[in-house]
Amino acid sequence: MTDATEGFPRISSTPAYKLVAEAIERQILSGRIRPGQPIGTEAALVKQFGVNRSTVREGIRLLEHGGLIRRDSNRRLSVGLPHYGRLATRMSRALVLSEVTFRELYEAAMVLQTATAEAAAERATPEILAELEANIAMTQHVSDDPAAVTELDAEFHTLIGKASQNRVLQLAREPTNLLIFPTTGLILRKIKEGTPRLIEAHRMILDALQRRDKDACRTWVRRHLNDWRRGFERTGKDLNQPIDRIYVQGEHSADAGAA
């Protein structure tokens, strides 16, 4: 008779250096230690955590890699500003782990992208407008390739964020943008008219930006997002399902394409 416990996976404990990194990170993210402030020497941290020096060193190296810790020329440790891309990716993963739904993602995108577009209508520079024009031209050129269009759509909205000249909006939008990306790819692969409608919306948003027309910007961003929501529904997905499966599929597709 087979022992039922043979089917259980092996339990692995979290390495000590990760626990050290997580403890320091909690202090930083809670605001108890501010950017620029020292966190103590490696020797002091060894004494505080009650672990060996190599464990502390590995934990610090992990935080340095993410930009939370930096060393000066004298090897002193202090709090740094986290690397933008890594922070956004981590936030996106936190949203996935919280099992946020497509509906929640759509509602947040509606608020953030509308506000960003309105700010861009006031502040977009000629250089950014030219980049947006080039983006649309390239999207038209690769319109038969859903993966390429998805990449260019993400770039288009990143440029709108840049045009807003508001770093808070740019940082706030990025975690949701990383979750939007795989859903856009799914829609464009399954909905034939998805790409032409996307290109039309981008053109109308750019036209509104060029005319500094905030009302038109708001209108077309909302239409664009409503198209995205309807496209998602037309693929047979439930607006209230957690976004995790779509996100994971998107990551796998990207990995396969890069291989």
Buried (B, 14 or more C-beta within 10 A) or exposed (E): EEEEEEEEEEEEEEEBBBBBBEEBBEEBEEEEBEEEEEBBEBEEBBEEBEBEEEBBBBBBEBBBEBBBBBEEEEEEBBBBEBBEEEBBBEBBBEBBEEEBBBBBBBEBBBEBBBBBBBBBBEBBEEEBBEBBBEBBEBBBEBBEBBBBBBBBBBBBBBBBBBBBBBEEBBBBBBBBBBBBBBBBBBBBBBBEEBBEBBBBBBBBBBEBBBEEBBEBBBBBBBBBBEBBBEBBEEBEBEEEEBBBEBBEBBBEBBEEEEE
